[in-house]
Each structure stands twice: as structure tokens, then as C-alpha cells.
Amino acid sequence: MAVTDEGFARGDGAFETIGVWQGRAFRLDDHLARLVVSLRAAGLEEPDAGQLRTEIDRVLDGASEDAALRIYVTASGTRVLTLGPQPSGRGVAHLAVHPAPWIRPLGTYGPAGAKTMSYLPNMAATRAAQRRGADDALLVALEGWVLEGPTFAILWVADGRLYAPPVSLGIVDSVTRRTLLELSDDEVIQEPRPLDHLLDAQEVLACSAIRGVVAVRRVGDQAFDAATPVCDRLAAALQQRRRA
Ligand SMILES: Cc1ncc(COP(=O)(O)O)c(C=O)c1O
């Protein structure tokens, strides 16, 4: 990508990170559909779907390992596809609460929920959390609702039920989270909940395409149960689905 490309110069573009398991991209259609949603939300042109598929096939041709596939589409019309080792993933065991004024409800702010190439507020939140001694941030809306992490979705178990923030709050519509909702035996409650509700939880779960689902052990000063049966069950089911 040229340094004059709008993607580099202004972070003007959208992207996807897709888990590749034994050479096969997991839920590729969902990721490509979300890329289109992000591009439309940002008012950017969509690439030709057939052409993009051909490029993905070429990148994955001969792949047999676990990997991370990344797709970037910029305002200059540039497409960059990379296939590389899966990053070991930043820890999420200890999260620090961080306000996220840039995440607004769907319909109130154009790029709400989009995976744009302007992730600086997210990454700055991670750094701020790390300066406070945590591994990463738990983003909370101006209104006090629990949202997501800078690069992961959040769910929690309270009173034996699984909770997830609704996508309408303007969070990224996580493909991994969608898989967990399908894998969960019980109905998942998707309603806005304040931070106190999560702090009362037995288990807090973080998930993303590469991480899978992992247990959060502490948010601020609040520690959660050492046993994480729901997280363990979902992690095993997700792993099975990804390798099926
Ligand atoms: C802000 C944000 N929320 C949630 C997620 C998780 O989404 P997915 O499960 O599709 O990887 C990501 C992934 O990068 C993200 O950046």
C-alpha cells in the first residue's frame, strides 16, 4: 500500500480479521458480509464480491495450517490481503473499565459498529488500561452500559444466565459471539446492562475470531469465580466447530 493511500494517510477504510483453521477460513461469509456493512456505514465503495473471493482463494491456496487472514479495503480502492501466523493474543485476564464516547447507538452516528481502519481510540484505550496495570480495557458507554473490549466482544454469566450487550448499542457485531449464541444451550439475554450487573457476575467471557473465548478473571478490583464452567463448555464447543 502506498503511503499516499487514504487507508494509510487517514485510516480511511475497513478491515476484517478471520480465523483460519487447518487452511480453512471460519465463517468467511459472515466476515465478508460484515466487511460490506462496515464499508457501507463508512460510505465507502464495496469491492466486487466475485473478485474478492478469487483473491481470497488465491491467498488460501495450499494453506493447511492455523493462521489469521486479514482483509483491508481502503477509500483509495486498494485491497490488501495477508495470511500470517495467529498472534498469540493480548491477555484479557484483568480488565480496567474505560469510557468509550466514540461508541454510539446504531442510527445515531454513521460508522457505529463498523470495523474501520481508524482503531486508534480502541488501541489508546488498551494502552491506558495497561498503564493502570490491567491487561486490556472494558469499554463502557457514556450512558453506563457495558459494551465490549477494544478488540473483543464481552459476555457474562449472572444468576445462571448468559448476558451479551445488544449490537444496537453500536458495538462490533462479533462473528465469534454469534457462534457462541448459537452454541449456548439457553437463551442469551441481549439487553443493555450497567457495569454493576457485570461486576456481580460469576463469569465474564471475552471472545474474538483468533482468541476464541477466554475467561476474564478480574474487572477493576472485582475478581470473579475461579471455576468457569460456562466459559470452558463454550470454548470446547467453539473449538470443535472451528475444526469441523
Ligand atoms: C471492537 C471489537 N469488538 C469485537 C470483536 C470480535 O469480533 P470477531 O468475533 O468477529 O472477531 C472485535 C474483533 O476484532 C473488535 O475489534
Ligand as a Chemical Component Dictionary entry (heavy atoms), coordinates in Angstrom:
data_LIG
# 
_chem_comp.id                   LIG 
_chem_comp.type                 NON-POLYMER 
_chem_comp.pdbx_formal_charge   0 
_chem_comp.three_letter_code    LIG 
# 
loop_
_chem_comp_atom.comp_id 
_chem_comp_atom.atom_id 
_chem_comp_atom.alt_atom_id 
_chem_comp_atom.type_symbol 
_chem_comp_atom.charge 
_chem_comp_atom.model_Cartn_x 
_chem_comp_atom.model_Cartn_y 
_chem_comp_atom.model_Cartn_z 
_chem_comp_atom.pdbx_ordinal 
LIG C1 C1 C 0 -14.157 -3.858  18.828 1  
LIG C2 C2 C 0 -14.298 -5.310  18.568 2  
LIG N1 N1 N 0 -15.300 -5.983  19.163 3  
LIG C3 C3 C 0 -15.451 -7.313  18.975 4  
LIG C4 C4 C 0 -14.588 -8.031  18.159 5  
LIG C5 C5 C 0 -14.783 -9.515  17.983 6  
LIG O1 O1 O 0 -15.268 -9.784  16.693 7  
LIG P1 P1 P 0 -14.996 -11.183 15.997 8  
LIG O2 O2 O 0 -15.546 -12.225 16.912 9  
LIG O3 O3 O 0 -15.774 -11.116 14.732 10 
LIG O4 O4 O 0 -13.533 -11.308 15.810 11 
LIG C6 C6 C 0 -13.545 -7.375  17.518 12 
LIG C7 C7 C 0 -12.635 -8.127  16.666 13 
LIG O5 O5 O 0 -11.654 -7.669  16.194 14 
LIG C8 C8 C 0 -13.397 -5.985  17.717 15 
LIG O6 O6 O 0 -12.412 -5.312  17.121 16 
# 
loop_
_chem_comp_bond.comp_id 
_chem_comp_bond.atom_id_1 
_chem_comp_bond.atom_id_2 
_chem_comp_bond.value_order 
_chem_comp_bond.pdbx_ordinal 
LIG C1 C2 SING 1  
LIG C2 N1 SING 2  
LIG C2 C8 DOUB 3  
LIG N1 C3 DOUB 4  
LIG C3 C4 SING 5  
LIG C4 C5 SING 6  
LIG C4 C6 DOUB 7  
LIG C5 O1 SING 8  
LIG O1 P1 SING 9  
LIG P1 O2 DOUB 10 
LIG P1 O3 SING 11 
LIG P1 O4 SING 12 
LIG C6 C7 SING 13 
LIG C6 C8 SING 14 
LIG C7 O5 DOUB 15 
LIG C8 O6 SING 16 
# 
